[in-house]
């Protein structure tokens, strides 16, 4: 199990990649951006980005409105 921070909350997961974690958490719907340890990561790299203990992931969902 990997222990990390996801949107400011401690999470323990058996996922092996960032995309797998975000899918498990229901965070891949609509438009979203992902920051890992302070750096923006393109969606095209999420499936190849492995999780490790202590990493910090922030996911921002775009919300439309007017």
N, C-alpha and C positions, 0 to 999 in steps of 0.2 A: 504494500500500500504506500502511496505517495502522499505526503502532507504538504499542502501549499495554501496560499491565500487566493481566494477568488472573490473579487468585488468586496474586499475588506473583511471577508469571513474566512475562518480556518476551515479547510476542506480536506478530507481524507478520501482518496480515490484509488481504484484499481485500473483506471484508464491509463493508456500508455502515451497518448498524444494529446495535444491541446484540442484538436478538433473532436476527438472522442469524448473528452471531458465536457466540452461545451454542448455537444449533442446530448449527452447524458443529463445535463443540467437544463436542457431546453432553451439554450441561449443562442441558437443558430437561426431563429426565425426572423424574417425581414432583413432590414439593413442593420449591420452592426460593425463595430471596429474593435480590435483587440490590441491591448498594450501588455507587453510582458516585460517585467522588471524595468519599467520606464521607457521602453521603446515600442513604437508602433510596428505591428507585424502584419504583413499582407495576408489576406485570406488564403491565397494560393500556397502559403507556407505552413498553414496550421496543421495539415494532415501529416507533415513531416517533422513537426517540432515536438520533440519528446519532452515529457514531464519529468521534473526532478524535485526532490525535497527542497522546500524553502522558496520556491519561485513564487512570484506575485503576478497574478493575471487580473486585469481589469477589462470588462466588456461593457461597451456603451452601445445601447440600442437607439437607433434613430426613430423619432416619433414625429409623425406629421400632424399638422394642425393649422389653424388659421385664425 
